[in-house]
């Protein structure tokens, strides 16, 4: 044993053995082994290094026994109970990989699993990108993002003489360590984050890189900048790309969060795709740790964009030469799983849905944290937290808002006419689809002096770039994102209606802008619960209803009631009124008025002529076919379509389908509407008469139980079912979930397969398909609707102490204001109005300037 042997300890029957070179197994006496091991003492002076700061922070958090601790450490997605989350799509893909008869544990090539490598190229650059078409991307599989950085920097250090690298002033702590281990000596910093202004330092960044020596390497974060959370805007990326061209700089992107930052794979990869499209050579390290939840599996890729396809194999050979002595070859199993998710259309779409939900929930946690900091008056400025997520998204939103403003003359005229003090001091809470058009409404109310908080009235209708622009520019506090869960939806509604106070209990609005009546419902249900709680301590019981969504409402109220037992009474007492946008919400208001339970004044905006005869009719005429075609790409001509309901919304939908060449049927309960439909050339039928032969059925009624599960079971294979009313209860979603298997095709498009094998396609989970599957009504028609909302808010605020609008009553805007809304939109269409003479006006009994019709006129 005097000779030092390399050996492996083998545990067999708990006895240690050594495997010696050129020898058999020898039993090793435990005492002898203890005496002989480490005899030289060469490791006695090896210093103990401090633990990695970030990893040690995780350890400290785990060991902290405080039940109220908040983990703000390293990003790893957790569910609501704090447990690690395994994506459903990963489970499904892994099951398929293991079930494949060709599956084995053989080594993969040094460059990695080829299907994964090729699929990861497509996800980064997008199908059809010029560099993909030209074959100018060299890709190897790597040990997650860190491994890709290590291989990439090692390669650059070998081929570039005296290399200079620029890191952001604030960056991931491991970047510098990777550079040092790769042998870089000249590492410099460029300004990135302005700590004084709590924002991106765009000018400092460009100034520093302008001074960089030609050929320098620049590390850039594609999205979700770690650690500051601020990303360059589109215009910033354009400037940076131009700088890289001018100075011959080499961009090296760290792409750790694609799809995880914004919920959109395309938006989060904008920078890389843009730079590559400009003809720039670049490297990009990609990780699938965050966006697939494969943290410990170390799945990543290194991509290099080169100037010629002839260079691709040379770079791959260089990468192979670095990988071979470093870790020989990458892991196989989860590369197969990730590759399958990226290449299989159904799995890929399911992955995108989960990404959107994760990104939305992360944003929601940020908002809750910001709310808590504000509510408890924590020292410091925290507003930057609302601006951190994907600033490039806000930049995109701002550009679209500016385009929409030109198409919304009514709202822009209100800003000019009424000025900055018209709503001064008014707290306005909104629950209305958070779209680009709604952003123009919000900023109109803000420009007139309002203090605004906003949520969406539908879980799928938010346009994230619109919400980002409004939040970043502090036009309103926004609590909305596309793809909310129902629990998140009602939490957002609660936050939008609650102004933070120093005591943490919150305060309410003066006015509500509602669409569908959910915010108004929350106030009234909360008020009713407080009455019972004050009487005998009874809390709302979620089990008292079969309605899954109403269970959530009751649970939310029950949670808050013991903490703030008078919240909703105070909200109702402060309120000067609500203006309601849509038929469904108006129906609720009139029902409460009839039952004498309405707690404040209400203005029915929906029944303004310039809303119902324009938004409901022409808006739906535009957005229904848009939503169907975006969702399914189906040919509408020749299809048999049933429109359920022939009110204003139904009329627009039926006309749109007829214009597209469809054979259109109508169902109706109202004899007047049925007669109108028949005289417009539509066949008026009972649904049961045609259910087996139709291709598309659309509900427009605002009522419940229009299309039941048994109806869908009778439809032909792949018939399309959608709703453009308001709530999802027009379609029996609960029923169809119980009797059919759901297959997600892509976001907001599901196929429900019945036991006999045939299926129907349901759009937007039975919610508004024109907003869930498309972008809703166009700006111009929404200008008329939202000008009515603005005038209603002005009326309620201006007359708040006059008694003109009584509590418990529902009103409509006077005809003179309806005509004003129309007049504001004429010039942009080139309309020339004829003037009445005084004699003509006197003859028909109207004023020369209007109103020109009696209040009862139906148009």
N, C-alpha and C positions, 0 to 999 in steps of 0.2 A: 504493500500500500504506500511505499515511499514515493512511487511514481505517481504523478498527477494524471488521473484519467478523466476524460469527458464521460459522463455517465448520465443515465436517466433512472430515476427512482421508480420502481414498479411495485405497486401494492397488490400482493396476492396473498390471500388468507391473512391480511394485516401484517405480513412480514416484509421488511424491506430487502430488495435485491439490487445489485448493480449490474448493468450491462457493460462489460469492458470490451475494448477493441480486441478482436480475434480471440475471444474467450467465451466460455459458456456462462450460465448463471451461477453466481456465487452468493451464498447467504452471507449477510453482513452483520456482524455483532453490533448491537445498538451502542454499546459503550465505546467500541473502537471508532465507530462512525462519528460519534460526538467529538472524540478527541482529534480525529484527523481532519475534519471539514474546516476550512478557513484557517489553516495553520499559519499561512504567510502573513496575515494581518494587513494585507495591502489596502483593505477597504475601511480601516479604522478612521482614517482622516478625511473620508468623503463627507462633505458638509450636508446637513439637512436643509433642503431648499424650502422656501415658503410654499404653501399650497397655492394652486391657481386661484386667483381672486374670484373669478366667476363661479368656478366649480365649488369653491369653499363657501360661497354665499348660499348655494343650494343646500349644502350640508347644514349650515347654520339655520336655515329656514326649516328644514326637516326636523332638526333637534329642538327647535323652539316649541315649548309646550303651551304657549299662550293661545287660548282658543279664539282670540280675536285678531290673530296675525293676518296680514295681507301680503301675499306673495307677489312682489313686483320684480322678481328675479328673472332668470333666463327663460326665454319664451319656449314653452312646450304646451301645446293645447290640452286643456283639461275640461271635463264635463262639469255640470253644476255642483257635483259633490266633490270636486277636486281630484277625480280619478283620471288616469291616462285614458285617452280616447282612441280606439281603433276604428278607422273609417270602415263603414259598411262595404264600400266598394273594394277595399283592400281584402276584407274577409272573402267576398265573392270571388275576386280574382285569384286569391291564394288557393281556394278550394278547386278552382278549375285547373290551376297549374299542377297541383298534386294529383288530381284525377287523370291527367294526361298520361297515357301509357308510355310516352317517350321520355317522361321525366326521370332525371337521374342526378347524381351528385358529382359528376365529372368536373374537372377544372374547365373554366371557360378560357378563351384566348386571353393573352396579356392585355389586349385592347378592350376586352369586355364582351358581354353578350350582345351580339350584333343587332337583334330586333330591338333591344332597349336603346342602343346607341342611335339607331336611325330614327326611332320614335321620339327620342329626346331632342333631336335636331328639329323635328317638325313642331314640337311644343314650344321650343324657344323662338324659332324664326317664323313659324306659321307656314301652312302649305302654300306653295306658289311664290315664296319669297325669291327674289332674283338670285341670291347666293345659293339657295337650295337648287334652283333650276339649273344653275351653272355648275353645280357640283364642287363648290369652293369652300366646303366646310369639312374640317378634319376633326373627328370626335373619338374620344376614348372614354370608357367607363372609369370612374374614380371612386375613391372612398369618401363619398359625400362631397360637400362643398369644400371642406378643408383639404381633403386629399387632392381635389382638382386644383386648388390654389397652389398647393405644394408642388405638384407636377408641372403646372404651368410656369411658375416662377423659376423653378430649377431649370427648365428649358430655356427661358429667356436669359437667365444669368449665363448659361453656357454659350449662347449664340451672339449676344450683344456685348461688344467691348465696353468696359467701364460703364455699366448700366446705371441710370439714375431712375429712382422710383418716387412718385408722388402719392402720398396717402392723404385722405381728408384729415383735417385737424381733429375731428372727432370720428373715430371708426372703431370697428370691432377689435377687441384687445388682441386677438390671435393673429391679425394681419401682420403686425410688426414681427411677431415671433416666427411666422412662416417665412417672411423675407430674410430674417437673420439666419434661420436654419438653411435657407437656400443659398446663402453666401453673399447676399447683397450688403454692401457697405455704405453706399450713398443713398440714404432714404430721407426724403424731405417731406414737408407737409404743405398743403394748400388750405387756405381758409374755406371753411364749409358752414359752420354754425356760428351765428352771432348770439352769444349768451346774453348780451345786454338787451337785445330786441326780441329774444326768444324766437328766432326765425332763421331761415336759410340766408347765408351771406352770399348772394349771387354775384355781386360786384367784386367782392374780395376773392371769390373762387376764380372768376375769369381773369382778374388782374394777376393772380399768382401763377396761373397756368400760362398766361401770355408771356411771362418771364422765364418759363421753363426752357431748358436747352433742347434743341431739336433732337427727336428720337427718344425723349424720356417716356417712361411707362407711367400711366396714370390709372390708379385704382378707382373705380366708380361702383356705387351700389345701384342696382337696377331699380329697386323699389323697396319701400319699408326700411329706410336707412337705419342701420344699427350702429349707434344707440339712439340717435336724436329723433328719428321718426319723420324728419322733413325730407321730401324728395324734390328734385328740380322740377320746374314746370316744363311744359312743352317748349316754350320759347327759350328756357334755360338750356334744355338739351340741344336745341338747334344751335345756340351760341357755342356750346361745348364741342359739338361736332365740327363746326367751322374752325374753331381753335385747333382741334386735332389735325385738321387738314393743313392749316396755315403753318403750324409748328412741327408737323410730321410726328405728332405724339401717338403713342400706341395705347389705346384704351384696353384695360383689363377689367371686365365687369365681374362683380360678385353677385350672383343671382340666387339668393337664398330663399326668397319668399314669393316666387311667381304664383299668382292666383290667390295667395294667402293675404296679401296686403289689401287689395281692393275687391277680391272676389272674381276678378276678371283676368284670365291668363293673357289676353291681348294687351290690356292696359298696363299690366305690370311688366311686360316685356317690350314696351314701346321704345325705350331707349336703345336697347340692343338692335332691334329691328330697324330703327331709324338710322343708327350709325352704319350698320351693314349696308343699308340701301344707298348710303352716300358714297359707297366705294371704299370705306375705311377697313383696313385690316384690324382685327381685334381678337382678344381671347375672352372667354366667358366661362366661369366656374359655376356649375349648377348643382343645387342640392334638392333632393326630394324628401328631406327629413321633415320639414314643416308641412309642405303642401300635401304630402301623403301620410304624414304621421309615422314615417319610418325612421325615427330618431336613432335607434340603436342598430339599425341594419346597414348604415353607411352606404347609401345608394346615391350616386351623383355622376356627373359627367363634366368633362372638359372639352370645350369647343374652341376651335380656332378658325377664323374666317381669313382665307388667303386670296391672293390675286388671281390664281390660276389653278384649275383642277389638277395640273401636273405636280403641284406642290403638296397636295393632300397626303399622298402616301409617304413622302419624305418626313412630314411632321409627325404622322402616326408612328413611323419607325423611331423617331427621336423620343416620343412619349413612351413607347414600349421599352426603349433602352433605360429610361429613368425608372419606370414602374418595376421592371424585372428584379433588380437588386433591392428595391424598396419594400415591395410586398408581393412580388411574383405575379399574382393575378387577382382580380377583384372577386367579390362574392357573387354567387350564381342565383340563389333561390329568389331573393327579393328583386334582383334585376329582372328575372322572368315575370314576377308579379307586377312590377312597375311598367315593364314593357307591354304587358297585356292590357293594363289599364289605359295606357297611352295610345294603343293601336286598335283596340276593340271599340267601335262606335258607341254601343250601349253603355259599356263600362266608363268610357271617356265622358259621356254626358252625365252619368250618375256622379262621377268624380267632380265635375263642375258644379253640380247642385250642392254637394257637400262642401266644396270650397266656398261657395257663396254663403252658405249658412255659417261656416266657421268664421269667415271674415266679418260677416254681419254681427255675430255674437261678440267678437273681439271689440268691434267698434262700440257695441252696446255697453260692454264692460268699461270702456274708456269714458263713455258718457256718464255712466253711473258713478264712476270714481270722481269725475269732474263735478257732478252734482253734489256729491257728499262733501268734497272740499269746499265748494261754494256755500253749501247749506250750513256747514259748521264754521264758516268764516275763518278757515285756516290761513295763516299769514302767507303772503306771497301772491304772485300773479299766475293764474292757472289757465287763462284763456287760450294759451297756445296749444293746450291739449286737444281742443276742438279743431285745431287747424293742422294737426300733425299728419293725419292719415292721407297719403297720396295727394299731394298738392297739385300734381299734374291733372288729376281728375277734376279738381276745382277749376283749373284753368280752362279745360275743355268745357265745363259747365258754363263758365262765364261767357265764353264765345257764343255758345248757343243761346244764352239769355239775351245777349246783345242782338242776335238775329231775331229772336222772338219779339223784342221790344218794338221793332219796326212793324211787325205784323199785329201789334196789339194797340191800336191808336186810342181806344177808349181809356185804357189804363194810363197811358202816357199823358193824355189830356187831363185826367184827374189830378195827376201830380202838378201839372202846370196851373190848373185853375184853382185848386184848393190850398196849395202851399204846404209849408212844413209844420204849421201849427194846427191844422184841422183836426188831427187826432192826438194832439199833444197830451201826454199823461195817460193815454188809454193803454191798458194791458189787453192784448188781443191773443187769444189761444186759438190755433187753427187745427182742424182735423180734416184734411183734404189732400187728395193725391199729390205727392211731392214731386211734381214734374217741372220741366223748364217753364211751362206756362204759369204754373202756380208760383214759381220763383218770381216772376214779374208781378204777380198779385202781391206777394209778400213784400217785395221791395217798394211797391206803390204804397202799401199801408205804412211801411217804415218811413218812406219819404214824407208822408203826411204827419209824422210824429208818433206813430204807434210803437209800443214795446212788444215784440212779437216772440211767441214760442209756437213750435209747429210739429205736428206728426202727420203721418199719412193715414188715410181712412181705408187702406187696403194693404194686405201683406205683400202683394206683388207689384203695386203700382209706382213705387218710388223709383225715380231715375237718379242713381247714385251721384252722377256728376252734377245734377241740379242741387241735390242736398249738400254736396261738398262745397259748391260755390257759395251758397247762401250762408252756410256755417262759417266758412273761412273768412268771408267778408263781413261777418257779424251783422247781417241783415236780420237774422233771427237765430234763436236757439233751436236746432233741428234735432228731432228724435225719430229718424226714419232711415230705412235701407231696404233694398229689394230683397225679398225672400225671408221676411221675419217669420218666426213662429207665432202662434196665437198668443202665447204667454208674453213674448217680447212685444207684440203689437199693443197689448193692453198696458204693459209697463210704459211703453212710449206715450200712450195716451195720458197716463197718469203724470208722467214727467212734463208733458207739454202743457198741462193745465195747472201745474204747480210752480209758483214763483218761489225761489229759495228765500228763507228768512233766517235771521240770526239764531232763533230758538230751535231751528231744525224742523219746525212743523209745517212750514210752507204757507203760501197764500195763493189766492185764486185770481182769475182774470176779471176784467170789466166786461169784455165782449167775447163771444165765440163765433168763429167761422166754421160751420159744420157741413159735412157731406155724408149723408147716410144716418146721421144722428147719434153716432157712437159716443162722442164726447158729451153730448147732452144726456144720453142714457146713463153714462157713468155718474154724472152729477145727481140725477134723480134716483138711481138705485142706491147711491151712497147716502143720500138724504133720507130715503126710506129706511135704510138699515140703521142709521143713527137714531131714528125715532124709536125703533124697537129696542135698540141697545140701551137707550136712556130709560126706557120703561121697565125692563126686567133683565137687562144684561144679555139678551139674545144676540148671537152673532149669525151672520148669513151662513146658510148651510149649502155648500156646493152639491151635496148629494140630493138636494131637493128638486133638481132639474135633470132632465135627460139631455139637454142641449150642451154639447161639449164646450162651446165657446162661452156660454153663460156661466158654466161652472167656474171658468177662469175669472170672470168678472166678480162673481161672489167671493171666490177665494182671495182675490186682490183686496176687495173691500174689507173682508174679515181680518186680513193681515194688518191693515192700517188702522182699523177702528179703535182698538184699545189704546193705541199711541196718540191718535188725534180724533177723539170722539165727537168733535164739533166741526170737523173740517168742511164737510159738504154743506152744512147749514151756513157757515161763513162764506163759502163760495157762492151759494145761491143768494145770500143777502147782498153781496157785493155786485152781482151781475146786473148789467143794464140790458142784456138781451143777446139773442143768437140770430144769425142769418143762416138759413139752411139752403143748401145747393140742389138737392135732388129729391125725386119723387118719394123714395123710400123714407127719407128723413122727414119730409113734410107730412107724410101719412102718420108717422109717430107723433109729430107735434099736434096735429088736429085731434088725434086720439086722446092725448093728454089734456088738451083744451076741453074736450068734451067731458072727460072724467074729472075735470077741475084739479088736476095734479101738476099742471105746468107751472114752474116756479118763477119764471121771468118772461118778459116779452119775447116774441119771435117774429121774424120777417121771413116770409115764404118767398125766397128768390126764385125757386124752381118755376113758379107759375107766372113770372114776368114773361111777357110775350117774347122779349129779346133773349130770353134764356130758353124756354121750352120749345119755341118754334124755330130755333136756330141751333143751339148746342145739341138738344135732344134729336133733332131731325137731321140737319146737315152734318153735324159732328159725327153721329153714328153712321150716316151714309158714307162718310170717308173712312172711319176707323174700323168698322166691322170687317169689310173685305181685307183691309190691311192686316188685321190681326190673324184672320184665318190663313191667309196666304203666307205670312211670315212663319206661322207655326207649322204648316203642313205642306206648303208648295202645291196644294191640290188645284186642279183646274176647276173653276167655278162654273164655266159654261156647260150647260147640259145637266148639271147636278140638280137633283130634287131637294129642295130646301123648305123646311117648315120654320116660319117665324111665329113664335108663341107670343101673342099680344100685338095689337095694332093701335097703341097709343102713339105719342110723338116719336118715341124711340123705335117702336116697331115699324112705324111708317118709313122712317129713314132706312132701317135695315132691309125691309122688303124692297124698297126702291133700289137700294144698292145691289142686292142679289139679282133683281130683274135686269138691271143695267149690265150686270156681268154675264148675262145669258142663262141664268139659272131658271128652273121651273119652280115657281114659288107658291107655297101654300101658307095660309094664315089660320091660326086658331084664336078664337075670341069668345068672351062671355058677354060683352056689351053689344047689344043689337045695333047701336048707332055706329060703333067702330066696325062691326062686321059688315054693315051696309056700305060704309066707306071703302073697306077693303075689296068687297065684291065689285063695286063700281070703278075701282082702280084696275080691275082686271085680274085680281088674285082669287084663287079658289079658297073659300073659307070652309074648313073641315074640322072634324074632331081628330085629335092626335091618333086615337086608336084606329081610325080608318086608313091611315097612311103609314103607320109606324114601321111596318115591315119593308117598305119600299124606298124610304127616304135616305138621302146621303148625308144631309146636314140638318141639325135642329138647333135653333138659337132661341133662348128665352129672353124676353124683354119686359116682363110684367111687373116686377117689384113684389110679386107674391111668392108664396112658398109652395113646394111640392108640385112643380109643373112637370118635370121629367123625373119619373121614379125609376128605381132599379129594375122593376119588372118591364118598364118601357124599353130600357136600354138592352135588356136581355132579348127582346124581340127584333132589335134593329139588325140590319145586314152587317156583315163583317167590315170593320174599319169605318163604320159611319162615324161622323164627327158630331160631338155634343159640346155646346158652348153657351155662355151666359153673358149678356151685356146689360143686365138689369142693375142690381147692386150686390146683394148678398149671395153667398153660395148656396143658400137653402132653396133657390129656385130649382136646383138640381139635387137629387137625393144622393149626395156624396157619401153619407154614412151608410146608406143601404147598399150602394154598389161596392163599397169597400168590403162589405161583409160577404158578398156573394161572388165576387170576381177577383182575380189576381191582378195586382197592379204592376205594370212594366213601365218604367220611366224611359221615354224615348229621348227627350232632351228637356232642358228647363221649361216648365209650365206646359209640357205636352206628355200625357200619360196614356197608355193603352191598357184598358181593363179587359182581361181575358176571362170568359165565362167557362164553366165546366165542359161545355161541348166543344171548346177550342176556338170559337169565334170571339172577336173583341170589338170594342168601341173605343174611339179616341176622345178623351176628355181634355179640354183646354183650360189652363190656368186653375186647375182643381175646382172648377165650377164658379170661380170668381170672374171679375171683369176681364174678358179675353182681350179686349182692345188695349187695355193697359198692361195686362200680364204678358201678352205675347207680342205687343207692338208698343207704340208710344202715345196712344190715345188720340184725342181730337187735335186738329191743327190749331195753331196759335190764334188765327184771326177769329174763328168762331168762339174760342174760349175768351177772347177779349170782351165780347159782348156779355158772356156769363159773369166774368169776373168784374166787369165794370158795375154790373148789378150788385155784386157782393160788396164792392167798395162803397157804392152809394147807400146800401143798407147799413153798413157799419157806420158811415157818417151820420145817417139819420138817427140811429140808436144813440150815438154818442152826443150829437148836437141836442137831442131832445131828452137827454137822460134825466133831467129834473123837471121837465115841463108837464109830464103826465100824458103826453100825446100817445105814448105806447104803454099800455097797462100790463102789469104782470098777469100771466095766465092767458093772454090773448095772442092769436096768430094774425099777422097782417101781411098784405102784399104792398109792393111799392106802387105809388100813384102813377096813373097813366102818363103824366107829364114827365116823370123820370124815365119811364119805359121809352118814350119817344126821344128823350135826350140821349139815351144809350144808342139808339139806332142812328140818330143824327151824327154822333161822334164817329161813326164808322163809314159814313157815306163818301167822304172826300177821297179816301184811299181807293175806293172802287170807281171813282170818276162819275159819281151820281150827281145829276143836276135836278134839284127839287123845283117843282112848279109852285109859284106863289099864288095864294088865294087873294082875290080883291076883297075889299071890305064888304062890297055888296054880296059876293059869293059866300063869304063867311057868315054874314048875317042871314042869308037865305037858308043855310043848313044848320044854323044855330051853334057855330063854333067860333073860337077866337082865330084871328088871322095867323097867330103863332102856335095854335094848338092848345090842348089836345084835340085831335081830329076825330076821335072815336069815343063813344061812351065806354064806361068801365066794363060793361057787360059784353062788349064786342069780342068775338072769339077768333077773328083772323083766320 
